Amino acid sequence: MGYKVSREDMDNIFSRMKERYKIYAPKRGLKYIRYGEINALSEIVYDEKSDFSPKEVFYPIVQTLLYFTEDTCTESAPGDARDILLFLRPCDMNGIRRLDTMFLKNGGQADNFYARLREKVKFIMMECREGFETCFCVSMGTNEARDYSAAVRFDENGVFLDVKDPELTPWFLEQPENDFKPEFIRENEKHVRVPQIPDRSMLKSIHALDFWHSFDEKCISCGSCNTVCITCSCFDTADIIYNETSRDGERRRMWSSCMLDNFTTMAGGHGVRGSAGERMRFKTMHKIYDFKARFGEENMCVGCGRCDMRCPKDIHFSETIDTLAGEMEKLKDGKVKES
C-alpha cells in the first residue's frame, strides 16, 4: 500500500515506533556521512552518498563473542530487544544479500553472532533514480531491489511510501493513500566492463598479468577500501584479559582487511601475499570471480563506488575491474604481457 506522509507526521510515527524499533539511516557527522540511529526525518541524508555502508548496524566493527573466567565461558547476547529499521539504497540491499551468503550459507554452518542481529533488520529502501559520480551499480546488475519492507521517496514536504510488510502497515493507516511505487536508476555516469572468465583455465594467466604490479607502488595497503565496502566480511579475533593478574576476559572479533600487509601472515612470519599488487589481485578476483564461482550467484561487488571515494591514493576499483576486462580481451587475442 502506498502513502503520502508529511514531515511532522513522519516524525511522530518515528517517535512511536522507537518503542519497538531502533531506526538507522545515513546521517551527517563532523566529517563523514555514516549510519547512525535517528529520531527525525530531517536527520536522514538522502541526497548524498554515505561514506560508510550500513553493515556496521548489524555486523559491528568490534563485537564481543563470549566472556570467560577461569572456569566458565558464556556467550554474549544482544543488549537491545528491539528490531531494526534500516534506511538504505538498492545496491546496499544487494550487498547485504552477499554478506548473508558469506555468514549464513558458507561452509554449511550459520554464524550465530551475525544471524541474531541480522534477523532483526527490516529494510526501508531509499529510492535511487539518479545515482552519484562514482556509482556503477547498473554495470554490476545491482540497481534494483524488491525485497524491502517499505520503500521511500523523499521530497521537501515529506515522504512517499510503498509499504509491503504487514507489520509496518498499522503505523500508516491514518495517512493519505497514494499509488507510489519506487523507480530505479537505469544508467550511471560510470560504465564498467565486468571481466568474463568462462572457466578456471584462464586463472593462471590472469594471476601472471603484469598489470597487478602497477599497484605495488601506488597502493599503501591501508585497508580503507575494505572498511567502507558493503560486501567485505573479513575479521580477526582477539582475547582481551581484563587485568594482568586475572584470567577473566572476553573474546572479540574485529573487522580486518585483505589489503593489510599482515593479513595473511602466519606463524613463523611467512605471508601468503607479500605485495600490494598481490593483495589487489586477490581482492579483485574475489569480487568479480571467486564469489560467483563458489556460490553460483552474482558477483560480489555491487558497484556502490564507496571504495573509489575513500582511497587516499585515488585508486578506483571501478577502473581496476574495467582494465582487467581489457587485459582479458588481450589474453584471448594472445596480446597480453605477463610477468
KETORGU-878999 format. One record per residue (C-alpha): x, y, z. Coordinates in steps of 0.5 Angstrom, whole numbers, padded with zeros to 4 digits, always signed. Example, Ala and Ser with C-alpha at 12.3 -4.5 7.8 and 13.67 -1.06 7.14 Angstrom:
<pts>
+0025-0009+0016;+0027-0002+0014;
</pts>
This chain:
<pts>
+0000+0000+0000;+0002+0007-0002;+0002+0013+0003;+0004+0020+0003;+0007+0023+0010;+0008+0030+0012;+0015+0031+0016;+0011+0033+0022;+0007+0026+0022;+0013+0022+0020;+0017+0025+0026;+0011+0023+0030;+0011+0016+0027;+0018+0015+0029;+0017+0017+0036;+0012+0012+0037;+0016+0007+0033;+0022+0007+0037;+0019+0003+0043;+0019-0003+0038;+0025-0001+0033;+0032+0002+0033;+0032+0007+0027;+0038+0007+0023;+0040+0012+0017;+0045+0015+0014;+0047+0022+0018;+0052+0027+0018;+0057+0027+0023;+0063+0032+0024;+0067+0030+0017;+0063+0024+0014;+0056+0021+0013;+0055+0015+0017;+0050+0010+0019;+0047+0012+0026;+0041+0012+0030;+0036+0017+0028;+0030+0021+0032;+0027+0025+0026;+0026+0025+0018;+0031+0031+0018;+0037+0027+0020;+0037+0023+0014;+0042+0025+0009;+0038+0022+0003;+0041+0027-0003;+0049+0025-0002;+0052+0018-0002;+0054+0016+0005;+0062+0015+0006;+0061+0009+0010;+0056+0003+0009;+0050+0000+0013;+0053-0006+0015;+0056-0004+0022;+0049-0003+0024;+0048-0011+0025;+0056-0013+0024;+0059-0009+0029;+0066-0006+0028;+0068-0009+0034;+0064-0015+0037;+0064-0019+0044;+0063-0026+0042;+0064-0029+0049;+0066-0028+0056;+0071-0032+0060;+0073-0034+0067;+0078-0039+0070;+0072-0044+0070;+0067-0041+0066;+0065-0039+0059;+0059-0035+0057;+0056-0033+0050;+0055-0026+0049;+0048-0023+0048;+0045-0017+0044;+0043-0012+0049;+0037-0009+0046;+0031-0013+0045;+0028-0008+0039;+0028-0010+0032;+0032-0005+0027;+0029-0001+0021;+0035+0001+0017;+0034+0006+0011;+0039+0004+0005;+0040+0004-0002;+0038-0002-0007;+0046-0003-0008;+0047-0004-0001;+0041-0009+0000;+0044-0013-0006;+0051-0012-0002;+0047-0015+0005;+0045-0021+0001;+0052-0022-0001;+0054-0022+0007;+0048-0026+0008;+0051-0031+0004;+0058-0031+0007;+0056-0031+0014;+0050-0036+0014;+0051-0040+0008;+0058-0041+0008;+0061-0048+0010;+0054-0051+0012;+0054-0047+0019;+0051-0040+0020;+0055-0035+0024;+0050-0034+0030;+0053-0028+0032;+0052-0025+0025;+0045-0028+0025;+0042-0026+0031;+0043-0019+0029;+0041-0019+0022;+0035-0023+0023;+0032-0016+0027;+0033-0012+0021;+0028-0009+0016;+0030-0006+0010;+0027+0001+0008;+0029+0002+0001;+0031+0009-0001;+0029+0011-0008;+0035+0012-0012;+0034+0014-0019;+0040+0018-0021;+0046+0016-0017;+0053+0019-0016;+0059+0020-0020;+0063+0014-0017;+0057+0009-0018;+0057+0003-0022;+0051-0001-0020;+0048-0002-0027;+0054-0005-0029;+0054-0010-0023;+0047-0011-0024;+0045-0008-0017;+0041-0002-0019;+0034-0006-0017;+0032-0009-0010;+0025-0011-0009;+0025-0015-0002;+0024-0009+0002;+0019-0008+0008;+0018-0001+0005;+0021+0004+0000;+0021+0011+0001;+0022+0017-0004;+0024+0024+0000;+0021+0031-0002;+0021+0038+0001;+0014+0037+0005;+0015+0029+0007;+0016+0022+0004;+0012+0018-0001;+0012+0010+0002;+0011+0004-0001;+0009-0001+0005;+0010-0008+0004;+0011-0011+0011;+0004-0012+0014;+0008-0011+0021;+0009-0004+0019;+0002-0002+0015;-0001-0001+0022;+0003+0005+0023;+0001+0009+0017;-0007+0007+0017;-0009+0014+0018;-0004+0017+0013;-0007+0019+0006;-0006+0013+0001;-0002+0014-0005;+0000+0010-0011;+0007+0011-0010;+0012+0005-0013;+0020+0006-0013;+0023+0008-0019;+0031+0005-0020;+0037+0008-0024;+0038+0006-0031;+0044+0009-0033;+0050+0011-0029;+0055+0016-0030;+0061+0011-0030;+0060+0005-0034;+0065-0001-0032;+0066-0008-0036;+0066-0014-0032;+0071-0019-0034;+0068-0025-0037;+0072-0031-0034;+0069-0037-0037;+0073-0043-0033;+0079-0044-0029;+0084-0045-0034;+0085-0037-0035;+0086-0036-0028;+0094-0038-0028;+0095-0033-0034;+0091-0028-0030;+0095-0029-0024;+0101-0027-0028;+0099-0021-0031;+0104-0015-0031;+0098-0011-0029;+0098-0012-0022;+0105-0010-0021;+0102-0003-0022;+0099-0003-0015;+0106-0004-0012;+0108+0003-0011;+0101+0006-0011;+0097+0002-0006;+0099+0004+0001;+0095-0002+0004;+0091+0002+0009;+0085-0002+0008;+0080+0004+0007;+0077+0001+0001;+0075-0006+0005;+0073-0001+0011;+0067+0002+0007;+0065-0004+0003;+0058-0007+0004;+0061-0014+0002;+0067-0014+0005;+0067-0019+0011;+0074-0021+0014;+0075-0020+0021;+0080-0022+0026;+0079-0025+0034;+0083-0023+0040;+0082-0025+0047;+0082-0019+0052;+0085-0020+0059;+0082-0015+0064;+0088-0014+0068;+0095-0017+0069;+0093-0022+0075;+0086-0024+0072;+0084-0030+0068;+0078-0026+0067;+0076-0023+0060;+0073-0023+0053;+0074-0025+0046;+0072-0020+0041;+0072-0020+0033;+0074-0014+0030;+0074-0012+0022;+0080-0014+0018;+0082-0013+0011;+0085-0017+0006;+0089-0011+0004;+0093-0010+0010;+0100-0013+0009;+0100-0017+0015;+0093-0020+0014;+0096-0027+0011;+0102-0027+0016;+0103-0034+0019;+0107-0037+0025;+0114-0036+0023;+0113-0030+0019;+0111-0032+0013;+0106-0028+0009;+0102-0031+0003;+0101-0025-0001;+0107-0020+0000;+0106-0014-0004;+0100-0009-0005;+0099-0012-0012;+0098-0019-0010;+0093-0017-0005;+0090-0012-0010;+0089-0018-0015;+0086-0023-0009;+0081-0017-0007;+0079-0016-0015;+0079-0023-0016;+0074-0025-0010;+0070-0019-0012;+0069-0021-0019;+0070-0028-0020;+0071-0033-0014;+0065-0031-0010;+0060-0032-0016;+0064-0039-0018;+0063-0041-0011;+0056-0040-0009;+0053-0039-0016;+0050-0032-0015;+0052-0025-0018;+0059-0022-0017;+0061-0020-0010;+0062-0013-0012;+0055-0008-0012;+0058-0002-0015;+0057+0003-0010;+0063+0006-0011;+0065+0008-0004;+0072+0005-0005;+0073+0010-0010;+0071+0015-0006;+0075+0013+0000;+0082+0011-0003;+0087+0016+0000;+0092+0015-0007;+0086+0015-0012;+0086+0008-0014;+0079+0007-0017;+0077+0000-0016;+0072+0001-0022;+0078+0003-0026;+0081-0004-0024;+0075-0008-0026;+0075-0005-0033;+0082-0005-0034;+0082-0012-0032;+0077-0013-0037;+0081-0010-0043;+0087-0015-0040;+0082-0021-0041;+0081-0019-0048;+0088-0018-0050;+0089-0025-0046;+0084-0028-0051;+0088-0025-0057;+0095-0027-0055;+0097-0020-0054;+0098-0019-0046;+0104-0018-0043;+0105-0023-0037;+0110-0022-0031;
</pts>
